[in-house]
Every structure is written in structure tokens, then in C-alpha cells.
Amino acid sequence: MLGDRQHNDETLCRLAQQGDRLAEETLILRYTRLVRRCAHPLFLIGGDSEDLNQEGLLGLLSAIRDYKPDKNASFRTYAEVCVRNRLSSAIVVANRRKHMPLNEAVSLYAPELFGELPDSPGPEQWLIGREEGHELSEKLKSILSKLEAEALRYYLDGFSYREIAEQMKVSGKTVDNAVQRVKTKIARAIQT
């Protein structure tokens, strides 16, 4: 492996662009912490923190591939912009819910393919599920703060954190914290 400070980032980037895998790996190792720091405060619908880290690493790889030193920006600055842009794009795409109907669709032909009808709840199971949902809803009313309940309502309606913050006239960080607390409280309520 190339020495940690033996080569500067710009030199390593030039070497990586010329096909030097060791230089590329060295840059990735150097900037993994930056990627994690950029991804840490974000939330990806339908994903987890590791998905965001992967998106950030893709942004870093793009920065390594596309960096041009003659643009008067250090590699570090360029890499951080690429990572943040990639993370932002991933969140926007996830929030669009554009492909939700396709991702959650059930084929009408699936029963024929498997030779059986899928299990569907009877009226008793439907009623029990509805009662359990009502119980959880009542429990949430007693454990969520007014701010958390309002953030949850917007969140379930598909608003982004930025849109929720604008609607509630609070910071994005306040919304993020509220949603994280709601998730924790819901998980605890379901377990009890």
C-alpha cells in the first residue's frame, strides 16, 4: 500500500485515473471517514445507514474518476461535494416514491405460477389487525409529543425532511431528531 502521507491526494488521484488500483484504494481508505461523516445525519426511506455509506462511496469513486486539478479546487473539496451530491440525489430518488407501485405490486398471475392461491386474511384476521392498529394508534397518542406527532403525520404523508421543516417552521435537524425518536418509540410500543 502507498504510504499514508507519501503522496498527496492530487497525485494519488492522477495515478488512480491512470489505472493504479493501489492509489485508488489509498484514496478510498483516506476518505471513508469523510463519507461516513457526510452520510451519518441523513435518513434514506427504505434503506439504512450502510446504504447511504455505499452511495457516498459511489460519489467518492466518481470524484476520483472525474477530478481535474486545473479547476483550482483541492481533491478533498471536490470529493466532499461529489459525496454530498450523491447522497442528496439518493435521498431525492427514495423520497419520490416514483417506483413504489411497481416495487409493491403483486402479480395477478402469481397464483397460476405456483399452483395455489396466496394466503389472504379472512374477516376475523382483518378485524384483529384493525383492532391491533387502533391499539397502537392510541398508545402512540399517549407517548408522542405534539412535535413528534405532527412530524410523523407529515412523514407518513410522504413529505421530505426539508418540506416537513418548512411546514412546521423548525430546522431540518429538529425534524430528523423527532422522526428518529418516533421510530424508537414505535419500536418499543410494538414490543410491549
C-alpha positions as CSV (number, residue, x, y, z in Angstrom):
1,M,0.0,0.0,0.0
2,L,1.2,3.5,-0.7
3,G,2.3,5.3,2.4
4,D,-0.5,7.4,4.0
5,R,1.3,10.7,3.5
6,Q,3.8,9.6,0.9
7,H,1.7,11.0,-1.9
8,N,-0.7,13.9,-1.7
9,D,-4.3,13.4,-2.7
10,E,-4.0,15.0,-6.1
11,T,-1.1,12.8,-7.1
12,L,-3.0,9.7,-5.9
13,C,-6.0,10.8,-7.9
14,R,-3.9,11.2,-11.0
15,L,-2.4,7.7,-10.5
16,A,-5.9,6.2,-9.9
17,Q,-7.2,7.8,-13.1
18,Q,-4.3,6.1,-15.0
19,G,-5.4,2.7,-13.6
20,D,-3.3,2.4,-10.4
21,R,-5.7,0.4,-8.2
22,L,-3.4,0.8,-5.2
23,A,-3.6,4.6,-5.4
24,E,-7.4,4.3,-5.7
25,E,-7.6,2.1,-2.7
26,T,-5.4,4.5,-0.7
27,L,-7.8,7.4,-1.5
28,I,-10.8,5.4,-0.6
29,L,-9.3,4.4,2.7
30,R,-8.4,8.1,3.4
31,Y,-11.8,9.4,2.6
32,T,-14.1,6.6,4.1
33,R,-14.3,8.7,7.3
34,L,-15.5,11.7,5.3
35,V,-18.1,9.6,3.5
36,R,-19.4,8.3,6.9
37,R,-19.5,11.7,8.4
38,C,-21.5,13.1,5.4
39,A,-23.9,10.1,5.5
40,H,-24.4,9.9,9.3
41,P,-27.0,12.6,9.8
42,L,-29.1,11.6,6.8
43,F,-32.1,9.2,6.5
44,L,-33.0,7.1,3.5
45,I,-36.5,5.8,3.2
46,G,-36.4,2.1,2.7
47,G,-32.7,1.9,3.4
48,D,-30.3,2.0,6.2
49,S,-27.1,3.8,7.1
50,E,-25.0,1.3,5.2
51,D,-27.0,2.0,2.0
52,L,-26.1,5.7,2.5
53,N,-22.5,4.9,3.0
54,Q,-22.5,2.9,-0.2
55,E,-24.0,5.8,-2.1
56,G,-21.4,8.1,-0.6
57,L,-18.6,5.8,-1.7
58,L,-20.0,5.8,-5.2
59,G,-19.8,9.6,-5.0
60,L,-16.2,9.3,-3.9
61,L,-15.4,7.0,-6.8
62,S,-16.9,9.5,-9.2
63,A,-14.8,12.2,-7.7
64,I,-11.6,10.1,-8.2
65,R,-12.6,9.4,-11.8
66,D,-13.6,13.0,-12.7
67,Y,-11.3,15.2,-10.7
68,K,-9.4,17.8,-12.7
69,P,-6.7,19.7,-10.7
70,D,-6.7,22.6,-13.1
71,K,-10.1,23.7,-11.7
72,N,-8.5,25.4,-8.7
73,A,-10.1,23.1,-6.1
74,S,-8.4,20.6,-3.9
75,F,-9.3,17.0,-4.3
76,R,-10.7,17.0,-0.7
77,T,-13.1,19.8,-1.5
78,Y,-14.2,18.2,-4.8
79,A,-14.6,14.8,-3.2
80,E,-16.8,16.2,-0.4
81,V,-19.0,18.0,-3.0
82,C,-19.4,14.8,-5.0
83,V,-20.2,12.7,-1.9
84,R,-22.8,15.1,-0.7
85,N,-24.4,15.4,-4.1
86,R,-24.6,11.6,-4.5
87,L,-26.2,11.3,-1.0
88,S,-28.6,14.1,-1.8
89,S,-29.6,12.5,-5.1
90,A,-30.2,9.1,-3.4
91,I,-32.5,10.7,-0.9
92,V,-34.4,12.6,-3.5
93,V,-34.9,9.5,-5.5
94,A,-36.0,7.5,-2.5
95,N,-38.5,10.2,-1.5
96,R,-40.0,10.4,-4.9
97,R,-41.8,7.1,-4.4
98,K,-42.0,7.0,-8.2
99,H,-41.5,3.3,-8.4
100,M,-43.5,2.3,-5.3
101,P,-46.4,0.9,-7.3
102,L,-44.0,-1.4,-9.2
103,N,-42.0,-2.4,-6.2
104,E,-45.0,-3.3,-4.1
105,A,-47.2,-4.8,-6.9
106,V,-48.5,-8.3,-6.7
107,S,-48.9,-10.2,-9.9
108,L,-52.4,-11.3,-10.8
109,Y,-50.8,-14.4,-12.4
110,A,-48.7,-15.4,-9.4
111,P,-51.4,-18.0,-8.2
112,E,-51.3,-19.7,-11.5
113,L,-47.5,-19.8,-11.5
114,F,-47.3,-21.5,-8.1
115,G,-50.5,-23.6,-8.5
116,E,-52.0,-22.1,-5.3
117,L,-53.8,-19.0,-4.1
118,P,-51.8,-16.8,-1.7
119,D,-53.0,-16.7,1.9
120,S,-55.4,-13.8,2.4
121,P,-56.7,-12.8,5.7
122,G,-60.2,-13.8,6.5
123,P,-62.6,-11.3,8.1
124,E,-61.5,-12.4,11.6
125,Q,-57.8,-11.7,10.9
126,W,-58.7,-8.4,9.2
127,L,-60.7,-7.3,12.2
128,I,-58.0,-8.4,14.7
129,G,-55.3,-6.5,12.6
130,R,-57.5,-3.4,12.6
131,E,-58.0,-3.6,16.4
132,E,-54.3,-4.0,16.9
133,G,-53.6,-1.0,14.7
134,H,-56.2,1.0,16.7
135,E,-54.5,0.0,20.0
136,L,-51.1,1.0,18.7
137,S,-52.5,4.3,17.5
138,E,-54.0,5.0,20.9
139,K,-50.7,4.1,22.6
140,L,-48.8,6.5,20.3
141,K,-51.1,9.3,21.2
142,S,-50.0,8.9,24.8
143,I,-46.3,8.6,24.2
144,L,-45.6,11.1,21.4
145,S,-45.1,14.7,21.9
146,K,-47.1,17.2,19.9
147,L,-44.0,17.9,17.7
148,E,-43.3,14.2,17.2
149,A,-46.9,13.5,16.3
150,E,-47.0,16.4,13.8
151,A,-43.7,15.3,12.2
152,L,-44.9,11.7,12.0
153,R,-48.1,12.9,10.2
154,Y,-46.1,14.8,7.6
155,Y,-43.6,12.0,7.3
156,L,-46.3,9.3,6.7
157,D,-47.8,11.7,4.0
158,G,-44.5,11.4,2.1
159,F,-43.1,14.8,2.9
160,S,-39.3,15.2,2.8
161,Y,-37.5,16.3,6.0
162,R,-36.9,19.7,4.3
163,E,-40.7,20.0,3.5
164,I,-41.7,19.0,7.0
165,A,-39.3,21.6,8.5
166,E,-40.8,24.3,6.3
167,Q,-44.4,23.2,7.2
168,M,-43.6,23.1,10.9
169,K,-41.3,26.1,10.8
170,V,-38.5,24.3,12.6
171,S,-35.0,23.2,11.5
172,G,-34.3,20.1,9.5
173,K,-32.3,18.7,12.4
174,T,-35.3,19.1,14.7
175,V,-37.4,17.1,12.2
176,D,-34.7,14.4,11.9
177,N,-34.4,14.1,15.7
178,A,-38.2,14.0,16.1
179,V,-38.6,11.3,13.4
180,Q,-35.8,9.2,15.0
181,R,-37.5,9.5,18.4
182,V,-40.8,8.4,16.9
183,K,-39.2,5.4,15.3
184,T,-37.6,4.4,18.6
185,K,-40.9,4.9,20.5
186,I,-42.9,2.9,17.9
187,A,-40.4,0.0,18.1
188,R,-40.8,0.0,21.9
189,A,-44.6,0.2,21.7
190,I,-44.7,-2.7,19.3
191,Q,-42.5,-4.9,21.6
192,T,-44.7,-4.2,24.6
